[in-house]
């Protein structure tokens, strides 16, 4: 089941994210979700986030 996360961003970061989402024709939340997923995948690949065991 999907979980919800709320973020508070500095104005400058929000504006950059908004501009990026507009350029891609998608909502800010959708772009933020994609970026978080990508960051977690990359952290796993680099060994910064160990793979889950025994769940």
CHARMM-style PDB file with segment names, atoms N, HN, CA, C and O in Angstrom:
ATOM      1  N   UNK     1       0.845  -1.175   0.000  1.00  0.00      PROA
ATOM      2  CA  UNK     1       0.000   0.000   0.000  1.00  0.00      PROA
ATOM      3  C   UNK     1       0.898   1.248   0.000  1.00  0.00      PROA
ATOM      4  O   UNK     1       1.827   1.342   0.802  1.00  0.00      PROA
ATOM      5  N   UNK     2       0.626   2.180  -0.877  1.00  0.00      PROA
ATOM      6  HN  UNK     2      -0.128   2.104  -1.528  1.00  0.00      PROA
ATOM      7  CA  UNK     2       1.426   3.412  -0.933  1.00  0.00      PROA
ATOM      8  C   UNK     2       1.321   4.207   0.370  1.00  0.00      PROA
ATOM      9  O   UNK     2       0.286   4.211   1.036  1.00  0.00      PROA
ATOM     10  N   UNK     3       2.405   4.866   0.705  1.00  0.00      PROA
ATOM     11  HN  UNK     3       3.245   4.863   0.163  1.00  0.00      PROA
ATOM     12  CA  UNK     3       2.446   5.730   1.891  1.00  0.00      PROA
ATOM     13  C   UNK     3       2.640   7.169   1.446  1.00  0.00      PROA
ATOM     14  O   UNK     3       3.221   7.431   0.393  1.00  0.00      PROA
ATOM     15  N   UNK     4       2.155   8.088   2.247  1.00  0.00      PROA
ATOM     16  HN  UNK     4       1.682   7.875   3.102  1.00  0.00      PROA
ATOM     17  CA  UNK     4       2.240   9.513   1.951  1.00  0.00      PROA
ATOM     18  C   UNK     4       3.351  10.142   2.785  1.00  0.00      PROA
ATOM     19  O   UNK     4       3.517   9.827   3.963  1.00  0.00      PROA
ATOM     20  N   UNK     5       4.107  11.035   2.154  1.00  0.00      PROA
ATOM     21  HN  UNK     5       3.972  11.291   1.197  1.00  0.00      PROA
ATOM     22  CA  UNK     5       5.171  11.770   2.834  1.00  0.00      PROA
ATOM     23  C   UNK     5       4.964  13.252   2.536  1.00  0.00      PROA
ATOM     24  O   UNK     5       4.679  13.625   1.398  1.00  0.00      PROA
ATOM     25  N   UNK     6       5.105  14.086   3.546  1.00  0.00      PROA
ATOM     26  HN  UNK     6       5.337  13.783   4.470  1.00  0.00      PROA
ATOM     27  CA  UNK     6       4.963  15.529   3.367  1.00  0.00      PROA
ATOM     28  C   UNK     6       6.332  16.178   3.509  1.00  0.00      PROA
ATOM     29  O   UNK     6       7.086  15.849   4.424  1.00  0.00      PROA
ATOM     30  N   UNK     7       6.652  17.088   2.617  1.00  0.00      PROA
ATOM     31  HN  UNK     7       6.040  17.355   1.873  1.00  0.00      PROA
ATOM     32  CA  UNK     7       7.946  17.759   2.620  1.00  0.00      PROA
ATOM     33  C   UNK     7       7.771  19.264   2.752  1.00  0.00      PROA
ATOM     34  O   UNK     7       6.796  19.836   2.265  1.00  0.00      PROA
ATOM     35  N   UNK     8       8.714  19.885   3.406  1.00  0.00      PROA
ATOM     36  HN  UNK     8       9.507  19.420   3.802  1.00  0.00      PROA
ATOM     37  CA  UNK     8       8.805  21.335   3.429  1.00  0.00      PROA
ATOM     38  C   UNK     8      10.096  21.688   2.717  1.00  0.00      PROA
ATOM     39  O   UNK     8      11.178  21.273   3.133  1.00  0.00      PROA
ATOM     40  N   UNK     9       9.980  22.459   1.637  1.00  0.00      PROA
ATOM     41  HN  UNK     9       9.102  22.796   1.299  1.00  0.00      PROA
ATOM     42  CA  UNK     9      11.139  22.791   0.809  1.00  0.00      PROA
ATOM     43  C   UNK     9      11.436  24.281   0.866  1.00  0.00      PROA
ATOM     44  O   UNK     9      10.523  25.096   0.992  1.00  0.00      PROA
ATOM     45  N   UNK    10      12.714  24.636   0.772  1.00  0.00      PROA
ATOM     46  HN  UNK    10      13.456  23.974   0.670  1.00  0.00      PROA
ATOM     47  CA  UNK    10      13.048  26.055   0.643  1.00  0.00      PROA
ATOM     48  C   UNK    10      12.426  26.608  -0.646  1.00  0.00      PROA
ATOM     49  O   UNK    10      12.257  25.878  -1.623  1.00  0.00      PROA
ATOM     50  N   UNK    11      12.092  27.886  -0.641  1.00  0.00      PROA
ATOM     51  HN  UNK    11      12.229  28.479   0.152  1.00  0.00      PROA
ATOM     52  CA  UNK    11      11.438  28.503  -1.799  1.00  0.00      PROA
ATOM     53  C   UNK    11      12.207  28.284  -3.098  1.00  0.00      PROA
ATOM     54  O   UNK    11      11.611  27.950  -4.122  1.00  0.00      PROA
ATOM     55  N   UNK    12      13.515  28.468  -3.063  1.00  0.00      PROA
ATOM     56  HN  UNK    12      13.999  28.740  -2.231  1.00  0.00      PROA
ATOM     57  CA  UNK    12      14.318  28.344  -4.283  1.00  0.00      PROA
ATOM     58  C   UNK    12      14.262  26.920  -4.833  1.00  0.00      PROA
ATOM     59  O   UNK    12      14.167  26.726  -6.045  1.00  0.00      PROA
ATOM     60  N   UNK    13      14.319  25.931  -3.954  1.00  0.00      PROA
ATOM     61  HN  UNK    13      14.396  26.089  -2.969  1.00  0.00      PROA
ATOM     62  CA  UNK    13      14.251  24.539  -4.397  1.00  0.00      PROA
ATOM     63  C   UNK    13      12.876  24.234  -4.981  1.00  0.00      PROA
ATOM     64  O   UNK    13      12.765  23.562  -6.007  1.00  0.00      PROA
ATOM     65  N   UNK    14      11.831  24.731  -4.324  1.00  0.00      PROA
ATOM     66  HN  UNK    14      11.922  25.277  -3.491  1.00  0.00      PROA
ATOM     67  CA  UNK    14      10.474  24.522  -4.828  1.00  0.00      PROA
ATOM     68  C   UNK    14      10.312  25.129  -6.224  1.00  0.00      PROA
ATOM     69  O   UNK    14       9.727  24.509  -7.112  1.00  0.00      PROA
ATOM     70  N   UNK    15      10.829  26.330  -6.408  1.00  0.00      PROA
ATOM     71  HN  UNK    15      11.304  26.833  -5.687  1.00  0.00      PROA
ATOM     72  CA  UNK    15      10.711  26.991  -7.715  1.00  0.00      PROA
ATOM     73  C   UNK    15      11.442  26.203  -8.798  1.00  0.00      PROA
ATOM     74  O   UNK    15      10.938  26.062  -9.912  1.00  0.00      PROA
ATOM     75  N   UNK    16      12.630  25.690  -8.472  1.00  0.00      PROA
ATOM     76  HN  UNK    16      13.040  25.805  -7.567  1.00  0.00      PROA
ATOM     77  CA  UNK    16      13.365  24.865  -9.433  1.00  0.00      PROA
ATOM     78  C   UNK    16      12.592  23.594  -9.763  1.00  0.00      PROA
ATOM     79  O   UNK    16      12.496  23.207 -10.928  1.00  0.00      PROA
ATOM     80  N   UNK    17      12.046  22.950  -8.748  1.00  0.00      PROA
ATOM     81  HN  UNK    17      12.124  23.264  -7.802  1.00  0.00      PROA
ATOM     82  CA  UNK    17      11.275  21.726  -8.946  1.00  0.00      PROA
ATOM     83  C   UNK    17      10.024  22.011  -9.777  1.00  0.00      PROA
ATOM     84  O   UNK    17       9.656  21.225 -10.650  1.00  0.00      PROA
ATOM     85  N   UNK    18       9.383  23.132  -9.497  1.00  0.00      PROA
ATOM     86  HN  UNK    18       9.682  23.770  -8.787  1.00  0.00      PROA
ATOM     87  CA  UNK    18       8.183  23.537 -10.239  1.00  0.00      PROA
ATOM     88  C   UNK    18       8.518  23.778 -11.715  1.00  0.00      PROA
ATOM     89  O   UNK    18       7.783  23.351 -12.606  1.00  0.00      PROA
ATOM     90  N   UNK    19       9.624  24.458 -11.957  1.00  0.00      PROA
ATOM     91  HN  UNK    19      10.221  24.804 -11.234  1.00  0.00      PROA
ATOM     92  CA  UNK    19      10.041  24.746 -13.334  1.00  0.00      PROA
ATOM     93  C   UNK    19      10.368  23.451 -14.076  1.00  0.00      PROA
ATOM     94  O   UNK    19       9.989  23.283 -15.236  1.00  0.00      PROA
ATOM     95  N   UNK    20      11.067  22.543 -13.411  1.00  0.00      PROA
ATOM     96  HN  UNK    20      11.375  22.679 -12.470  1.00  0.00      PROA
ATOM     97  CA  UNK    20      11.440  21.259 -13.998  1.00  0.00      PROA
ATOM     98  C   UNK    20      10.188  20.440 -14.331  1.00  0.00      PROA
ATOM     99  O   UNK    20      10.087  19.870 -15.418  1.00  0.00      PROA
ATOM    100  N   UNK    21       9.242  20.386 -13.397  1.00  0.00      PROA
ATOM    101  HN  UNK    21       9.324  20.849 -12.515  1.00  0.00      PROA
ATOM    102  CA  UNK    21       7.997  19.652 -13.627  1.00  0.00      PROA
ATOM    103  C   UNK    21       7.219  20.261 -14.794  1.00  0.00      PROA
ATOM    104  O   UNK    21       6.672  19.532 -15.621  1.00  0.00      PROA
ATOM    105  N   UNK    22       7.168  21.588 -14.863  1.00  0.00      PROA
ATOM    106  HN  UNK    22       7.613  22.180 -14.190  1.00  0.00      PROA
ATOM    107  CA  UNK    22       6.479  22.263 -15.969  1.00  0.00      PROA
ATOM    108  C   UNK    22       7.111  21.909 -17.309  1.00  0.00      PROA
ATOM    109  O   UNK    22       6.411  21.663 -18.291  1.00  0.00      PROA
ATOM    110  N   UNK    23       8.439  21.887 -17.341  1.00  0.00      PROA
ATOM    111  HN  UNK    23       9.008  22.087 -16.543  1.00  0.00      PROA
ATOM    112  CA  UNK    23       9.139  21.544 -18.584  1.00  0.00      PROA
ATOM    113  C   UNK    23       8.817  20.125 -19.040  1.00  0.00      PROA
ATOM    114  O   UNK    23       8.803  19.838 -20.237  1.00  0.00      PROA
ATOM    115  N   UNK    24       8.558  19.244 -18.079  1.00  0.00      PROA
ATOM    116  HN  UNK    24       8.569  19.478 -17.107  1.00  0.00      PROA
ATOM    117  CA  UNK    24       8.235  17.854 -18.405  1.00  0.00      PROA
ATOM    118  C   UNK    24       6.734  17.623 -18.542  1.00  0.00      PROA
ATOM    119  O   UNK    24       6.305  16.528 -18.904  1.00  0.00      PROA
ATOM    120  N   UNK    25       5.940  18.644 -18.256  1.00  0.00      PROA
ATOM    121  HN  UNK    25       6.288  19.534 -17.961  1.00  0.00      PROA
ATOM    122  CA  UNK    25       4.492  18.516 -18.385  1.00  0.00      PROA
ATOM    123  C   UNK    25       3.876  17.578 -17.366  1.00  0.00      PROA
ATOM    124  O   UNK    25       2.937  16.843 -17.673  1.00  0.00      PROA
ATOM    125  N   UNK    26       4.406  17.604 -16.156  1.00  0.00      PROA
ATOM    126  HN  UNK    26       5.169  18.200 -15.907  1.00  0.00      PROA
ATOM    127  CA  UNK    26       3.867  16.736 -15.109  1.00  0.00      PROA
ATOM    128  C   UNK    26       3.732  17.506 -13.806  1.00  0.00      PROA
ATOM    129  O   UNK    26       4.354  18.554 -13.631  1.00  0.00      PROA
ATOM    130  N   UNK    27       2.915  16.983 -12.885  1.00  0.00      PROA
ATOM    131  HN  UNK    27       2.410  16.132 -13.027  1.00  0.00      PROA
ATOM    132  CA  UNK    27       2.764  17.642 -11.586  1.00  0.00      PROA
ATOM    133  C   UNK    27       4.062  17.570 -10.773  1.00  0.00      PROA
ATOM    134  O   UNK    27       4.869  16.659 -10.953  1.00  0.00      PROA
ATOM    135  N   UNK    28       4.245  18.534  -9.886  1.00  0.00      PROA
ATOM    136  HN  UNK    28       3.589  19.274  -9.740  1.00  0.00      PROA
ATOM    137  CA  UNK    28       5.433  18.563  -9.031  1.00  0.00      PROA
ATOM    138  C   UNK    28       5.526  17.282  -8.200  1.00  0.00      PROA
ATOM    139  O   UNK    28       6.607  16.708  -8.075  1.00  0.00      PROA
ATOM    140  N   UNK    29       4.417  16.832  -7.639  1.00  0.00      PROA
ATOM    141  HN  UNK    29       3.538  17.299  -7.741  1.00  0.00      PROA
ATOM    142  CA  UNK    29       4.432  15.635  -6.790  1.00  0.00      PROA
ATOM    143  C   UNK    29       4.903  14.414  -7.567  1.00  0.00      PROA
ATOM    144  O   UNK    29       5.619  13.571  -7.026  1.00  0.00      PROA
ATOM    145  N   UNK    30       4.507  14.315  -8.824  1.00  0.00      PROA
ATOM    146  HN  UNK    30       3.925  14.999  -9.263  1.00  0.00      PROA
ATOM    147  CA  UNK    30       4.918  13.191  -9.657  1.00  0.00      PROA
ATOM    148  C   UNK    30       6.420  13.223  -9.902  1.00  0.00      PROA
ATOM    149  O   UNK    30       7.081  12.189  -9.821  1.00  0.00      PROA
ATOM    150  N   UNK    31       6.961  14.391 -10.198  1.00  0.00      PROA
ATOM    151  HN  UNK    31       6.423  15.232 -10.264  1.00  0.00      PROA
ATOM    152  CA  UNK    31       8.404  14.526 -10.402  1.00  0.00      PROA
ATOM    153  C   UNK    31       9.149  14.230  -9.105  1.00  0.00      PROA
ATOM    154  O   UNK    31      10.162  13.531  -9.123  1.00  0.00      PROA
ATOM    155  N   UNK    32       8.666  14.748  -7.986  1.00  0.00      PROA
ATOM    156  HN  UNK    32       7.843  15.316  -7.970  1.00  0.00      PROA
ATOM    157  CA  UNK    32       9.316  14.503  -6.696  1.00  0.00      PROA
ATOM    158  C   UNK    32       9.325  13.009  -6.373  1.00  0.00      PROA
ATOM    159  O   UNK    32      10.328  12.491  -5.884  1.00  0.00      PROA
ATOM    160  N   UNK    33       8.228  12.319  -6.640  1.00  0.00      PROA
ATOM    161  HN  UNK    33       7.413  12.740  -7.038  1.00  0.00      PROA
ATOM    162  CA  UNK    33       8.153  10.877  -6.419  1.00  0.00      PROA
ATOM    163  C   UNK    33       9.209  10.159  -7.254  1.00  0.00      PROA
ATOM    164  O   UNK    33       9.924   9.293  -6.748  1.00  0.00      PROA
ATOM    165  N   UNK    34       9.304  10.514  -8.518  1.00  0.00      PROA
ATOM    166  HN  UNK    34       8.724  11.217  -8.929  1.00  0.00      PROA
ATOM    167  CA  UNK    34      10.296   9.905  -9.410  1.00  0.00      PROA
ATOM    168  C   UNK    34      11.714  10.140  -8.885  1.00  0.00      PROA
ATOM    169  O   UNK    34      12.530   9.218  -8.863  1.00  0.00      PROA
ATOM    170  N   UNK    35      12.002  11.362  -8.467  1.00  0.00      PROA
ATOM    171  HN  UNK    35      11.339  12.111  -8.485  1.00  0.00      PROA
ATOM    172  CA  UNK    35      13.348  11.695  -7.992  1.00  0.00      PROA
ATOM    173  C   UNK    35      13.698  10.946  -6.708  1.00  0.00      PROA
ATOM    174  O   UNK    35      14.837  10.508  -6.541  1.00  0.00      PROA
ATOM    175  N   UNK    36      12.738  10.796  -5.804  1.00  0.00      PROA
ATOM    176  HN  UNK    36      11.813  11.152  -5.939  1.00  0.00      PROA
ATOM    177  CA  UNK    36      12.987  10.049  -4.569  1.00  0.00      PROA
ATOM    178  C   UNK    36      13.226   8.577  -4.890  1.00  0.00      PROA
ATOM    179  O   UNK    36      14.155   7.972  -4.354  1.00  0.00      PROA
ATOM    180  N   UNK    37      12.402   7.996  -5.756  1.00  0.00      PROA
ATOM    181  HN  UNK    37      11.648   8.488  -6.191  1.00  0.00      PROA
ATOM    182  CA  UNK    37      12.598   6.594  -6.151  1.00  0.00      PROA
ATOM    183  C   UNK    37      13.983   6.392  -6.746  1.00  0.00      PROA
ATOM    184  O   UNK    37      14.681   5.435  -6.408  1.00  0.00      PROA
ATOM    185  N   UNK    38      14.373   7.293  -7.627  1.00  0.00      PROA
ATOM    186  HN  UNK    38      13.806   8.070  -7.902  1.00  0.00      PROA
ATOM    187  CA  UNK    38      15.683   7.202  -8.274  1.00  0.00      PROA
ATOM    188  C   UNK    38      16.818   7.313  -7.256  1.00  0.00      PROA
ATOM    189  O   UNK    38      17.794   6.566  -7.328  1.00  0.00      PROA
ATOM    190  N   UNK    39      16.694   8.230  -6.324  1.00  0.00      PROA
ATOM    191  HN  UNK    39      15.901   8.837  -6.266  1.00  0.00      PROA
ATOM    192  CA  UNK    39      17.732   8.417  -5.302  1.00  0.00      PROA
ATOM    193  C   UNK    39      17.880   7.169  -4.431  1.00  0.00      PROA
ATOM    194  O   UNK    39      18.999   6.782  -4.093  1.00  0.00      PROA
ATOM    195  N   UNK    40      16.772   6.542  -4.070  1.00  0.00      PROA
ATOM    196  HN  UNK    40      15.864   6.856  -4.345  1.00  0.00      PROA
ATOM    197  CA  UNK    40      16.822   5.332  -3.244  1.00  0.00      PROA
ATOM    198  C   UNK    40      17.458   4.185  -4.033  1.00  0.00      PROA
ATOM    199  O   UNK    40      18.293   3.457  -3.496  1.00  0.00      PROA
ATOM    200  N   UNK    41      17.074   4.019  -5.293  1.00  0.00      PROA
ATOM    201  HN  UNK    41      16.396   4.611  -5.729  1.00  0.00      PROA
ATOM    202  CA  UNK    41      17.674   2.975  -6.135  1.00  0.00      PROA
ATOM    203  C   UNK    41      19.182   3.176  -6.253  1.00  0.00      PROA
ATOM    204  O   UNK    41      19.946   2.216  -6.148  1.00  0.00      PROA
ATOM    205  N   UNK    42      19.611   4.413  -6.469  1.00  0.00      PROA
ATOM    206  HN  UNK    42      18.990   5.192  -6.553  1.00  0.00      PROA
ATOM    207  CA  UNK    42      21.040   4.703  -6.593  1.00  0.00      PROA
ATOM    208  C   UNK    42      21.771   4.448  -5.278  1.00  0.00      PROA
ATOM    209  O   UNK    42      22.898   3.953  -5.290  1.00  0.00      PROA
ATOM    210  N   UNK    43      21.155   4.773  -4.157  1.00  0.00      PROA
ATOM    211  HN  UNK    43      20.240   5.175  -4.147  1.00  0.00      PROA
ATOM    212  CA  UNK    43      21.775   4.517  -2.851  1.00  0.00      PROA
ATOM    213  C   UNK    43      21.971   3.017  -2.637  1.00  0.00      PROA
ATOM    214  O   UNK    43      22.991   2.592  -2.095  1.00  0.00      PROA
ATOM    215  N   UNK    44      20.995   2.220  -3.063  1.00  0.00      PROA
ATOM    216  HN  UNK    44      20.166   2.565  -3.503  1.00  0.00      PROA
ATOM    217  CA  UNK    44      21.124   0.761  -2.959  1.00  0.00      PROA
ATOM    218  C   UNK    44      22.260   0.262  -3.842  1.00  0.00      PROA
ATOM    219  O   UNK    44      23.066  -0.564  -3.414  1.00  0.00      PROA
ATOM    220  N   UNK    45      22.326   0.764  -5.077  1.00  0.00      PROA
ATOM    221  HN  UNK    45      21.671   1.436  -5.425  1.00  0.00      PROA
ATOM    222  CA  UNK    45      23.369   0.343  -6.015  1.00  0.00      PROA
ATOM    223  C   UNK    45      24.763   0.673  -5.492  1.00  0.00      PROA
ATOM    224  O   UNK    45      25.699  -0.098  -5.704  1.00  0.00      PROA
ATOM    225  N   UNK    46      24.911   1.802  -4.815  1.00  0.00      PROA
ATOM    226  HN  UNK    46      24.150   2.428  -4.643  1.00  0.00      PROA
ATOM    227  CA  UNK    46      26.212   2.234  -4.289  1.00  0.00      PROA
ATOM    228  C   UNK    46      26.528   1.602  -2.937  1.00  0.00      PROA
ATOM    229  O   UNK    46      27.624   1.787  -2.407  1.00  0.00      PROA
ATOM    230  N   UNK    47      25.582   0.864  -2.379  1.00  0.00      PROA
ATOM    231  HN  UNK    47      24.691   0.714  -2.809  1.00  0.00      PROA
ATOM    232  CA  UNK    47      25.793   0.227  -1.085  1.00  0.00      PROA
ATOM    233  C   UNK    47      25.561   1.150   0.096  1.00  0.00      PROA
ATOM    234  O   UNK    47      25.873   0.788   1.231  1.00  0.00      PROA
ATOM    235  N   UNK    48      25.023   2.325  -0.146  1.00  0.00      PROA
ATOM    236  HN  UNK    48      24.769   2.619  -1.068  1.00  0.00      PROA
ATOM    237  CA  UNK    48      24.732   3.266   0.941  1.00  0.00      PROA
ATOM    238  C   UNK    48      23.494   2.853   1.723  1.00  0.00      PROA
ATOM    239  O   UNK    48      23.322   3.233   2.882  1.00  0.00      PROA
ATOM    240  N   UNK    49      22.630   2.068   1.076  1.00  0.00      PROA
ATOM    241  HN  UNK    49      22.769   1.760   0.135  1.00  0.00      PROA
ATOM    242  CA  UNK    49      21.413   1.567   1.707  1.00  0.00      PROA
ATOM    243  C   UNK    49      21.388   0.062   1.487  1.00  0.00      PROA
ATOM    244  O   UNK    49      21.101  -0.397   0.381  1.00  0.00      PROA
ATOM    245  N   UNK    50      21.684  -0.710   2.528  1.00  0.00      PROA
ATOM    246  HN  UNK    50      21.917  -0.337   3.426  1.00  0.00      PROA
ATOM    247  CA  UNK    50      21.694  -2.166   2.371  1.00  0.00      PROA
ATOM    248  C   UNK    50      20.317  -2.680   1.953  1.00  0.00      PROA
ATOM    249  O   UNK    50      19.289  -2.111   2.320  1.00  0.00      PROA
ATOM    250  N   UNK    51      20.318  -3.753   1.187  1.00  0.00      PROA
ATOM    251  HN  UNK    51      21.153  -4.215   0.889  1.00  0.00      PROA
ATOM    252  CA  UNK    51      19.066  -4.382   0.788  1.00  0.00      PROA
ATOM    253  C   UNK    51      18.377  -4.953   2.022  1.00  0.00      PROA
ATOM    254  O   UNK    51      19.034  -5.418   2.953  1.00  0.00      PROA
ATOM    255  N   UNK    52      17.043  -4.913   2.019  1.00  0.00      PROA
ATOM    256  HN  UNK    52      16.509  -4.535   1.262  1.00  0.00      PROA
ATOM    257  CA  UNK    52      16.267  -5.428   3.142  1.00  0.00      PROA
ATOM    258  C   UNK    52      16.411  -6.937   3.217  1.00  0.00      PROA
ATOM    259  O   UNK    52      16.477  -7.608   2.188  1.00  0.00      PROA
ATOM    260  N   UNK    53      16.461  -7.474   4.431  1.00  0.00      PROA
ATOM    261  HN  UNK    53      16.407  -6.928   5.267  1.00  0.00      PROA
ATOM    262  CA  UNK    53      16.563  -8.920   4.609  1.00  0.00      PROA
ATOM    263  C   UNK    53      15.416  -9.426   5.467  1.00  0.00      PROA
ATOM    264  O   UNK    53      15.000  -8.768   6.421  1.00  0.00      PROA
ATOM    265  N   UNK    54      14.907 -10.606   5.115  1.00  0.00      PROA
ATOM    266  HN  UNK    54      15.244 -11.140   4.340  1.00  0.00      PROA
ATOM    267  CA  UNK    54      13.963 -11.322   5.954  1.00  0.00      PROA
ATOM    268  C   UNK    54      12.592 -10.723   6.149  1.00  0.00      PROA
ATOM    269  O   UNK    54      11.989 -10.916   7.204  1.00  0.00      PROA
ATOM    270  N   UNK    55      12.073  -9.999   5.163  1.00  0.00      PROA
ATOM    271  HN  UNK    55      12.563  -9.843   4.306  1.00  0.00      PROA
ATOM    272  CA  UNK    55      10.712  -9.472   5.309  1.00  0.00      PROA
ATOM    273  C   UNK    55       9.767 -10.239   4.479  1.00  0.00      PROA
ATOM    274  OT1 UNK    55       8.572  -9.942   4.470  1.00  0.00      PROA
TER     275      UNK     55
END
